Protein backbone atom coordinates (compact mmCIF):
# COMPACT_ATOMS: atom_id res chain seq x y z
CA UNK A 1 0.00 0.00 0.00
CA UNK A 2 2.80 2.40 0.88
CA UNK A 3 4.44 1.98 -2.52
CA UNK A 4 1.08 2.10 -4.31
CA UNK A 5 0.28 5.47 -2.78
CA UNK A 6 3.63 7.07 -3.45
CA UNK A 7 3.62 5.74 -7.03
CA UNK A 8 0.20 7.30 -7.43
CA UNK A 9 1.73 10.53 -6.16
CA UNK A 10 4.41 10.21 -8.80
CA UNK A 11 1.74 9.93 -11.49
CA UNK A 12 0.10 13.17 -10.45
CA UNK A 13 2.59 15.21 -8.52
CA UNK A 14 5.57 14.49 -10.71
CA UNK A 15 3.66 14.06 -13.95
CA UNK A 16 1.26 16.99 -14.11
CA UNK A 17 1.01 18.28 -10.56
CA UNK A 18 -1.25 20.79 -11.89
CA UNK A 19 0.50 22.22 -10.41
CA UNK A 20 -0.15 18.96 -9.92
CA UNK A 21 0.57 16.44 -10.07
CA UNK A 22 3.27 16.07 -5.67
CA UNK A 23 2.93 15.69 -4.49
CA UNK A 24 1.93 14.07 -5.29
CA UNK A 25 -0.76 12.77 -6.34
CA UNK A 26 -0.84 12.57 -3.58
CA UNK A 27 -2.88 16.93 -4.83
CA UNK A 28 -13.05 16.80 -5.30
CA UNK A 29 -15.74 16.18 -7.36
CA UNK A 30 -16.74 12.89 -8.94
CA UNK A 31 -14.26 11.83 -11.60
CA UNK A 32 -15.13 13.15 -15.02
CA UNK A 33 -13.97 12.20 -18.49
CA UNK A 34 -14.25 15.25 -20.75
CA UNK A 35 -13.60 15.00 -24.45
CA UNK A 36 -10.38 16.25 -25.98
CA UNK A 37 -10.67 20.00 -26.55
CA UNK A 38 -8.64 21.92 -29.12
CA UNK A 39 -8.68 25.69 -28.76
CA UNK A 40 -7.35 28.35 -31.12
CA UNK A 41 -4.22 30.13 -29.92
CA UNK A 42 -4.82 32.71 -27.21
CA UNK A 43 -5.12 36.21 -28.57
CA UNK A 44 -4.16 38.21 -25.49
CA UNK A 45 -2.08 37.99 -22.36
CA UNK A 46 -2.98 39.99 -19.28
CA UNK A 47 0.03 39.27 -17.10
CA UNK A 48 3.11 41.52 -17.12
CA UNK A 49 5.17 39.22 -14.92
CA UNK A 50 5.96 38.94 -11.25
CA UNK A 51 7.33 41.92 -9.29
CA UNK A 52 9.01 40.29 -6.30
CA UNK A 53 10.51 42.26 -3.45
CA UNK A 54 13.58 40.82 -1.73
CA UNK A 55 12.92 39.56 1.81
CA UNK A 56 9.19 40.30 1.69
CA UNK A 57 7.36 37.32 3.20
CA UNK A 58 4.23 35.70 1.79
CA UNK A 59 2.10 32.85 3.12
CA UNK A 60 0.06 30.32 1.13
CA UNK A 61 -1.87 27.09 1.31
CA UNK A 62 -1.66 24.55 -1.49
CA UNK A 63 -4.34 21.85 -1.57
CA UNK A 64 -4.31 18.85 -3.89
CA UNK A 65 -7.41 16.64 -3.87
CA UNK A 66 -7.80 13.44 -5.85
CA UNK A 67 -10.84 11.26 -6.37
CA UNK A 68 -10.15 7.76 -7.67
CA UNK A 69 -12.79 5.27 -8.79
CA UNK A 70 -11.84 1.59 -9.26
CA UNK A 71 -14.17 -0.52 -11.40
CA UNK A 72 -13.74 -4.26 -11.93
CA UNK A 73 -16.06 -7.29 -12.17
CA UNK A 74 -19.12 -5.13 -11.56
CA UNK A 75 -17.74 -3.61 -8.36
CA UNK A 76 -16.85 0.05 -7.85
CA UNK A 77 -14.71 1.52 -5.06
CA UNK A 78 -14.18 5.25 -4.55
CA UNK A 79 -11.33 6.89 -2.64
CA UNK A 80 -10.55 10.52 -1.90
CA UNK A 81 -7.02 11.63 -1.03
CA UNK A 82 -6.20 15.18 0.04
CA UNK A 83 -2.82 16.80 0.61
CA UNK A 84 -2.41 20.29 2.09
CA UNK A 85 0.80 22.29 2.37
CA UNK A 86 0.98 25.55 4.27
CA UNK A 87 4.15 27.30 3.16
CA UNK A 88 6.05 30.57 3.41
CA UNK A 89 7.51 32.18 0.28
CA UNK A 90 10.33 34.73 0.51
CA UNK A 91 12.17 36.17 -2.52
CA UNK A 92 15.89 36.17 -1.73
CA UNK A 93 17.35 37.22 -5.10
CA UNK A 94 15.56 39.36 -7.68
CA UNK A 95 16.93 40.61 -11.00
CA UNK A 96 15.42 41.47 -14.37
CA UNK A 97 15.45 37.90 -15.66
CA UNK A 98 15.84 35.72 -12.57
CA UNK A 99 14.40 35.39 -9.11
CA UNK A 100 15.06 32.92 -6.32
CA UNK A 101 12.26 32.08 -3.91
CA UNK A 102 12.92 30.45 -0.56
CA UNK A 103 10.03 28.11 0.22
CA UNK A 104 9.53 26.72 3.72
CA UNK A 105 6.85 24.08 4.25
CA UNK A 106 5.28 25.11 7.55
CA UNK A 107 2.66 22.38 7.93
CA UNK A 108 1.66 19.20 6.11
CA UNK A 109 -1.78 17.61 6.37
CA UNK A 110 -3.16 14.65 4.42
CA UNK A 111 -6.17 12.37 4.52
CA UNK A 112 -7.21 9.24 2.66
CA UNK A 113 -10.84 8.10 2.79
CA UNK A 114 -12.58 5.14 1.19
CA UNK A 115 -14.11 1.73 1.89
CA UNK A 116 -12.33 0.28 4.89
CA UNK A 117 -9.79 3.10 5.03
CA UNK A 118 -9.63 6.31 7.02
CA UNK A 119 -6.13 7.70 7.38
CA UNK A 120 -4.79 11.07 8.46
CA UNK A 121 -1.45 12.78 9.07
CA UNK A 122 -0.88 16.27 10.42
CA UNK A 123 2.56 17.66 11.20
CA UNK A 124 0.94 20.30 13.41
CA UNK A 125 -0.03 17.69 16.01
CA UNK A 126 2.26 16.27 18.72
CA UNK A 127 4.58 13.56 17.40
CA UNK A 128 2.57 10.80 19.05
CA UNK A 129 -0.52 11.95 17.14
CA UNK A 130 0.88 13.26 13.83
CA UNK A 131 0.51 9.96 11.95
CA UNK A 132 4.16 9.65 10.88
CA UNK A 133 4.01 5.87 11.40
CA UNK A 134 1.02 5.42 9.08
CA UNK A 135 2.09 2.97 6.32
CA UNK A 136 0.16 4.85 3.63
CA UNK A 137 0.57 8.57 4.39
CA UNK A 138 3.25 8.74 7.06
CA UNK A 139 6.09 9.52 4.66
CA UNK A 140 4.50 12.90 3.85
CA UNK A 141 5.54 14.16 7.29
CA UNK A 142 9.06 14.34 5.81
CA UNK A 143 7.98 17.58 4.12
CA UNK A 144 7.33 19.37 7.43
CA UNK A 145 10.00 22.03 7.79
CA UNK A 146 11.46 21.26 4.35
CA UNK A 147 13.21 24.16 2.64
CA UNK A 148 13.14 24.52 -1.14
CA UNK A 149 14.77 27.06 -3.45
CA UNK A 150 12.77 27.83 -6.58
CA UNK A 151 14.59 29.64 -9.41
CA UNK A 152 12.44 31.20 -12.13
CA UNK A 153 12.18 33.93 -14.73
CA UNK A 154 9.82 36.53 -13.20
CA UNK A 155 8.75 37.73 -16.66
CA UNK A 156 7.36 34.36 -17.74
CA UNK A 157 7.08 32.37 -14.52
CA UNK A 158 9.13 29.58 -16.12
CA UNK A 159 10.90 27.59 -13.40
CA UNK A 160 14.45 26.53 -14.26
CA UNK A 161 15.20 24.55 -11.09
CA UNK A 162 14.08 23.56 -7.62
CA UNK A 163 16.50 22.37 -4.96
CA UNK A 164 15.64 20.77 -1.64
CA UNK A 165 13.59 17.87 -2.98
CA UNK A 166 16.49 15.45 -2.79
CA UNK A 167 16.83 16.27 0.91
CA UNK A 168 13.18 15.30 1.37
CA UNK A 169 13.87 11.97 -0.37
CA UNK A 170 16.72 11.41 2.10
CA UNK A 171 14.38 12.13 5.01
CA UNK A 172 11.81 9.67 3.66
CA UNK A 173 14.48 6.98 3.38
CA UNK A 174 15.47 7.59 6.99
CA UNK A 175 11.85 7.31 8.07
CA UNK A 176 11.37 4.07 6.11
CA UNK A 177 14.77 2.31 5.98
CA UNK A 178 15.58 -1.08 4.51
CA UNK A 179 14.43 -4.07 6.52
CA UNK A 180 18.00 -5.33 6.98
CA UNK A 181 21.41 -3.63 7.01
CA UNK A 182 22.54 -3.07 3.45
CA UNK A 183 19.03 -3.30 2.00
CA UNK A 184 17.93 -0.26 -0.06
CA UNK A 185 15.12 1.84 1.44
CA UNK A 186 11.85 0.45 0.04
CA UNK A 187 10.48 3.86 -0.95
CA UNK A 188 13.65 5.27 -2.50
CA UNK A 189 12.68 4.81 -6.15
CA UNK A 190 9.10 6.00 -5.72
CA UNK A 191 10.18 8.95 -3.55
CA UNK A 192 12.66 10.09 -6.19
CA UNK A 193 10.00 9.84 -8.90
CA UNK A 194 7.58 11.97 -6.87
CA UNK A 195 9.74 14.38 -4.87
CA UNK A 196 13.17 14.71 -6.49
CA UNK A 197 14.43 18.15 -7.53
CA UNK A 198 13.38 17.36 -11.12
CA UNK A 199 9.88 16.29 -10.09
CA UNK A 200 9.38 19.37 -7.91
CA UNK A 201 10.63 21.57 -10.75
CA UNK A 202 7.75 20.26 -12.87
CA UNK A 203 5.33 20.92 -10.03
CA UNK A 204 6.41 24.53 -9.41
CA UNK A 205 6.39 25.18 -13.15
CA UNK A 206 2.70 24.29 -13.07
CA UNK A 207 2.09 26.57 -10.10
CA UNK A 208 3.98 29.63 -11.33
CA UNK A 209 4.12 29.68 -15.16
CA UNK A 210 2.35 32.67 -16.70
CA UNK A 211 0.09 33.02 -19.77
CA UNK A 212 1.58 33.06 -23.24
CA UNK A 213 0.19 33.64 -26.70
CA UNK A 214 1.71 30.42 -28.00
CA UNK A 215 0.70 26.82 -27.23
CA UNK A 216 2.91 25.28 -24.55
CA UNK A 217 4.07 21.67 -24.36
CA UNK A 218 3.54 20.22 -20.86
CA UNK A 219 5.76 17.13 -20.52
CA UNK A 220 4.43 14.37 -18.30
CA UNK A 221 6.76 12.71 -15.84
CA UNK A 222 7.05 8.98 -15.24
CA UNK A 223 5.20 6.69 -15.36
CA UNK A 224 3.29 8.54 -18.10
CA UNK A 225 4.83 8.69 -21.56
CA UNK A 226 4.06 11.77 -23.59
CA UNK A 227 2.95 15.35 -23.15
CA UNK A 228 -0.08 17.58 -23.10
CA UNK A 229 -0.59 20.78 -25.05
CA UNK A 230 -1.60 23.89 -23.10
CA UNK A 231 -3.42 26.79 -24.66
CA UNK A 232 -4.01 30.01 -22.74
CA UNK A 233 -6.95 32.37 -23.07
CA UNK A 234 -6.02 35.40 -20.97
CA UNK A 235 -5.48 33.98 -17.44
CA UNK A 236 -7.15 30.61 -18.09
CA UNK A 237 -5.75 27.51 -19.74
CA UNK A 238 -6.91 24.19 -21.14
CA UNK A 239 -4.66 21.12 -21.37
CA UNK A 240 -5.38 18.40 -23.90
CA UNK A 241 -3.63 15.68 -25.83
CA UNK A 242 -2.00 16.93 -29.04
CA UNK A 243 -4.02 16.77 -32.23
CA UNK A 244 -4.01 13.24 -33.60
CA UNK A 245 -3.36 11.63 -30.20
CA UNK A 246 -6.23 10.00 -28.31
CA UNK A 247 -4.38 8.11 -25.55
CA UNK A 248 -1.10 7.72 -23.67
CA UNK A 249 0.80 4.74 -22.35
CA UNK A 250 2.18 4.14 -18.87
CA UNK A 251 3.78 1.38 -16.85
CA UNK A 252 3.00 0.99 -13.16
CA UNK A 253 4.74 -1.18 -10.59
CA UNK A 254 8.48 -1.82 -10.91
CA UNK A 255 10.30 -4.64 -12.63
CA UNK A 256 10.20 -7.61 -12.82
CA UNK A 257 6.39 -7.46 -13.03
CA UNK A 258 5.47 -4.08 -14.56
CA UNK A 259 1.87 -3.52 -15.58
CA UNK A 260 1.16 -1.79 -18.89
CA UNK A 261 -1.60 0.81 -18.68
CA UNK A 262 -3.53 2.73 -21.34
CA UNK A 263 -4.36 6.30 -20.34
CA UNK A 264 -7.53 7.64 -21.97
CA UNK A 265 -9.63 10.81 -21.91
CA UNK A 266 -6.89 13.06 -20.56
CA UNK A 267 -7.87 16.70 -20.11
CA UNK A 268 -7.02 19.58 -17.80
CA UNK A 269 -7.90 23.18 -17.14
CA UNK A 270 -7.05 25.95 -14.71
CA UNK A 271 -6.39 29.60 -14.05
CA UNK A 272 -3.59 31.79 -12.75
CA UNK A 273 -3.50 35.26 -11.26
CA UNK A 274 -1.02 37.83 -9.96
CA UNK A 275 -1.87 39.92 -6.91
CA UNK A 276 0.33 42.88 -6.02
CA UNK A 277 3.13 41.47 -8.14
CA UNK A 278 3.24 38.00 -6.56
CA UNK A 279 1.36 34.73 -7.13
CA UNK A 280 -2.32 35.18 -6.38
CA UNK A 281 -5.13 32.62 -6.24
CA UNK A 282 -4.84 29.79 -8.75
CA UNK A 283 -6.45 26.45 -9.43
CA UNK A 284 -6.37 23.54 -11.81
CA UNK A 285 -7.99 20.24 -12.66
CA UNK A 286 -6.79 17.10 -14.41
CA UNK A 287 -8.91 14.07 -15.25
CA UNK A 288 -7.97 10.81 -16.94
CA UNK A 289 -8.88 7.13 -17.17
CA UNK A 290 -6.55 4.14 -16.73
CA UNK A 291 -7.34 0.77 -18.33
CA UNK A 292 -5.31 -2.34 -17.53
CA UNK A 293 -5.42 -6.01 -16.57
CA UNK A 294 -4.93 -7.11 -12.97
CA UNK A 295 -4.49 -10.88 -12.58
CA UNK A 296 -6.14 -11.26 -16.04
CA UNK A 297 -9.17 -9.25 -14.91
CA UNK A 298 -9.96 -5.93 -16.63
CA UNK A 299 -9.69 -2.91 -14.34
CA UNK A 300 -10.69 0.69 -15.03
CA UNK A 301 -9.63 3.59 -12.84
CA UNK A 302 -11.01 7.10 -13.24
CA UNK A 303 -9.04 9.91 -11.64
CA UNK A 304 -10.00 13.50 -11.00
CA UNK A 305 -7.32 15.74 -9.52
CA UNK A 306 -7.99 19.27 -8.28
CA UNK A 307 -5.46 21.74 -6.90
CA UNK A 308 -5.82 25.19 -5.43
CA UNK A 309 -3.29 27.83 -4.39
CA UNK A 310 -4.56 30.41 -1.88
CA UNK A 311 -2.65 33.39 -0.44
CA UNK A 312 -3.01 33.83 3.33
CA UNK A 313 -2.70 37.01 5.40
CA UNK A 314 0.43 37.37 7.49
CA UNK A 315 -0.33 37.61 11.17
Secondary structure, DSSP 8 states (H G I E B T S, - for coil): -HHHHHHHHIIIIITTTT-----------------------------------TT-EEEEEEEEEEEEEEEETTEEEEEEEEEEEEEEEEEEEE-SS-EEEEEEEEEEEEEEEETTEEEEEETTS-TTTS-TT-TTTGGGGGGTT-EEEEEE-TTT--EEEEESHHHHHHHHHHHS--SSTT---TTHHHHHHHHSHHHHHHHHHHHH----SS-EEEE--TTEESEEEEEEETTEEEEEE-TT--EEEEEES-TTS-EEEEEEEEEEEEE--EETTEE--EEEEEEEEEEEEETTEEEEEEEEEEEEEEEE---
